[in-house]
Amino acid sequence: MKKIEHTWAIVTGASSGIGECICHELAKKKVNIILCGRDEETIHEIQENLETTYNIKTDFFVGDLVEKGEPERLAKTMGGRYHVQFLFNNAGAGNYGPFLDYSLKEHMDIIDLNIKALTKLTYLFIGHMQAHGKESYISNISSVAAYLTVPFFGLYTGTKKYVKDLTDTLRYEFKNSNISFTTIYPGPTETKFFHHANQKVNSLGKHFMSSPEKVARLGVKATLQKKKACLIGITSKLGAAYSFLPNSVLIPAAHAVMQAGSSYDDRNKTLESKNDDQLFDNDEGGHLQ
Ligand SMILES: NC(=O)c1ccc[n+]([C@@H]2O[C@H](COP(=O)([O-])OP(=O)(O)OC[C@H]3O[C@@H](n4cnc5c(N)ncnc54)[C@H](OP(=O)(O)O)[C@@H]3O)[C@@H](O)[C@H]2O)c1
C-alpha cells in the first residue's frame, strides 16, 4: 500500500449506515471523499462533519443511481474533476417478503441499483483508473446473502451473488494492473437497511448484528490490504462455510433462520392495488394477469 493521504475516494450510499461509516474510516486516513446519495441535506451535514473533524476535502454528488444516466453522470463529473483512486460501490437495497407483494418497478429498481449502477460505475472507473495509472482500489459491497439462497429475498440474494462473481472475476482479469478489487460481505448490520426492506428484526436477530462502524473498519482495512474478500460477522463466516450445500438444503435452512430472527413488515398494500399499474393489454385486448 502506497501513501494514500490526499487521494480521492468515491463512496456511494454515503448518507447513512455502512457508507457513512466508510467515509469516516477513510477520512481518519486523510483520504478526500466524494459523497454520493439522494438525500442532499444529509450529505451536506456529513460533509461538514468530515471536513471539520478530519481536516480533509470533500465533494458531493446528489442523484438517484436507479435513474437513467445517473451513474454515467457521476462518473463523468467526478472523473473529470479528480484522479479517483478509491471506489466503494456501497449503495444497495432489498425488498423482503412475498415476491408479488412488490410492484414490478420496485423489483426492477433493486436490480438497477444493486447490479446495473454498480456495474456501470465499476466499468467507467476501471477506465478512469487505468488512464491516470495510480494505484487504485475498487471495493464492492456484497452480503452474506451471496452465500445463501433466501426465500422471500431471492431477488436481493441474487443481486449480491452477481456482485461476488463480477468482483472476483475482475480481480483475476486485472491482477497485473494498477487496480485491486475487494468484495466485502457484511452479515446483518444495524442500519436502516431492514426498515427500507420491510423487514422487522427481533431481539434474537439483533443479537447477531454487527455495527456499521465495525463493517466499515474491517472493509476499509481489507481494501487497503488488497484482500480478495472480507467476511464480517459470524453469520457471514458460517454462510460461506456452508455454501457448498445444495439449494434443497440451503433454502429451507435459510428460511428457518430468517423466520427465527425477523418477520416481514407488511406494508398493508393489497395485491390488487399493487399490481394494477402492471396489467397491460395483450393482443386480444384483454389483460395479462
Ligand atoms: N445492513 C445490513 O444488514 C447489510 C448486510 C449485508 C450487506 N449490506 C449492504 O450494505 C450496503 C449499505 O447498506 P446499509 O446497510 O448501510 O443500508 P442503508 O443504511 O439503508 O444505506 C443505503 C444507502 O444507499 C443509498 N441508496 C439507496 N437507494 C439509492 C439510490 N436509488 N440511488 C442512490 N443511492 C441510494 C442510500 O442513500 P439515500 O437514501 O440518501 O439515497 C443510503 O446511503 C448495501 O449494498 C447493502 O445491500 C447491508
The ligand as an SDF file (V2000), in Angstrom:
LIG
                    3D

 48 52  0  0  0  0  0  0  0  0999 V2000
  -27.4390   -3.7290    6.7770 N   0  0  0  0  0  0  0  0  0  0  0  0
  -27.1950   -4.9960    6.5130 C   0  0  0  0  0  0  0  0  0  0  0  0
  -27.5580   -5.9150    7.2660 O   0  0  0  0  0  0  0  0  0  0  0  0
  -26.4090   -5.3760    5.2880 C   0  0  0  0  0  0  0  0  0  0  0  0
  -25.9200   -6.6810    5.1980 C   0  0  0  0  0  0  0  0  0  0  0  0
  -25.2120   -7.0510    4.0720 C   0  0  0  0  0  0  0  0  0  0  0  0
  -24.9890   -6.1550    3.0740 C   0  0  0  0  0  0  0  0  0  0  0  0
  -25.4780   -4.8920    3.1650 N   0  0  0  0  0  0  0  0  0  0  0  0
  -25.2300   -3.9750    2.0460 C   0  0  0  0  0  0  0  0  0  0  0  0
  -24.5680   -2.8340    2.5360 O   0  0  0  0  0  0  0  0  0  0  0  0
  -24.8170   -1.7180    1.6830 C   0  0  0  0  0  0  0  0  0  0  0  0
  -25.1820   -0.4960    2.5140 C   0  0  0  0  0  0  0  0  0  0  0  0
  -26.4090   -0.7310    3.1600 O   0  0  0  0  0  0  0  0  0  0  0  0
  -26.7490   -0.1940    4.6280 P   0  0  0  0  0  0  0  0  0  0  0  0
  -26.9480   -1.3720    5.4790 O   0  0  0  0  0  0  0  0  0  0  0  0
  -25.7880    0.8290    5.0570 O   0  0  0  0  0  0  0  0  0  0  0  0
  -28.2000    0.4090    4.3680 O   0  0  0  0  0  0  0  0  0  0  0  0
  -28.7960    1.9020    4.4610 P   0  0  0  0  0  0  0  0  0  0  0  0
  -28.4920    2.4860    5.7820 O   0  0  0  0  0  0  0  0  0  0  0  0
  -30.2080    1.7570    4.0250 O   0  0  0  0  0  0  0  0  0  0  0  0
  -27.9620    2.6970    3.3610 O   0  0  0  0  0  0  0  0  0  0  0  0
  -28.1910    2.5470    1.9960 C   0  0  0  0  0  0  0  0  0  0  0  0
  -27.5120    3.6680    1.2630 C   0  0  0  0  0  0  0  0  0  0  0  0
  -27.7670    3.5030   -0.1450 O   0  0  0  0  0  0  0  0  0  0  0  0
  -28.2590    4.7220   -0.6770 C   0  0  0  0  0  0  0  0  0  0  0  0
  -29.2310    4.4950   -1.7350 N   0  0  0  0  0  0  0  0  0  0  0  0
  -30.3620    3.7310   -1.6520 C   0  0  0  0  0  0  0  0  0  0  0  0
  -31.0320    3.7850   -2.8220 N   0  0  0  0  0  0  0  0  0  0  0  0
  -30.3110    4.5990   -3.6410 C   0  0  0  0  0  0  0  0  0  0  0  0
  -30.4910    5.0550   -4.9660 C   0  0  0  0  0  0  0  0  0  0  0  0
  -31.5440    4.6700   -5.6920 N   0  0  0  0  0  0  0  0  0  0  0  0
  -29.5720    5.8940   -5.5030 N   0  0  0  0  0  0  0  0  0  0  0  0
  -28.5010    6.2950   -4.7760 C   0  0  0  0  0  0  0  0  0  0  0  0
  -28.2740    5.8900   -3.5170 N   0  0  0  0  0  0  0  0  0  0  0  0
  -29.1720    5.0590   -2.9620 C   0  0  0  0  0  0  0  0  0  0  0  0
  -28.9020    5.4310    0.4930 C   0  0  0  0  0  0  0  0  0  0  0  0
  -28.7970    6.8320    0.3240 O   0  0  0  0  0  0  0  0  0  0  0  0
  -30.0370    7.8260    0.0620 P   0  0  0  0  0  0  0  0  0  0  0  0
  -31.2310    7.2490    0.7370 O   0  0  0  0  0  0  0  0  0  0  0  0
  -29.5670    9.1530    0.5350 O   0  0  0  0  0  0  0  0  0  0  0  0
  -30.1250    7.8150   -1.4120 O   0  0  0  0  0  0  0  0  0  0  0  0
  -28.0380    5.0220    1.6730 C   0  0  0  0  0  0  0  0  0  0  0  0
  -26.9590    5.9040    1.8230 O   0  0  0  0  0  0  0  0  0  0  0  0
  -25.9020   -2.1830    0.7060 C   0  0  0  0  0  0  0  0  0  0  0  0
  -25.3100   -2.5280   -0.5280 O   0  0  0  0  0  0  0  0  0  0  0  0
  -26.4790   -3.4210    1.3730 C   0  0  0  0  0  0  0  0  0  0  0  0
  -27.0140   -4.3220    0.4310 O   0  0  0  0  0  0  0  0  0  0  0  0
  -26.1750   -4.4800    4.2510 C   0  0  0  0  0  0  0  0  0  0  0  0
  1  2  1  0
  2  3  2  0
  2  4  1  0
  4  5  1  0
  4 48  2  0
  5  6  2  0
  6  7  1  0
  7  8  2  0
  8  9  1  0
  8 48  1  0
  9 10  1  0
  9 46  1  0
 10 11  1  0
 11 12  1  0
 11 44  1  0
 12 13  1  0
 13 14  1  0
 14 15  2  0
 14 16  1  0
 14 17  1  0
 17 18  1  0
 18 19  2  0
 18 20  1  0
 18 21  1  0
 21 22  1  0
 22 23  1  0
 23 24  1  0
 23 42  1  0
 24 25  1  0
 25 26  1  0
 25 36  1  0
 26 27  1  0
 26 35  1  0
 27 28  2  0
 28 29  1  0
 29 30  1  0
 29 35  2  0
 30 31  1  0
 30 32  2  0
 32 33  1  0
 33 34  2  0
 34 35  1  0
 36 37  1  0
 36 42  1  0
 37 38  1  0
 38 39  2  0
 38 40  1  0
 38 41  1  0
 42 43  1  0
 44 45  1  0
 44 46  1  0
 46 47  1  0
M  CHG  2   8   1  16  -1
M  END
$$$$
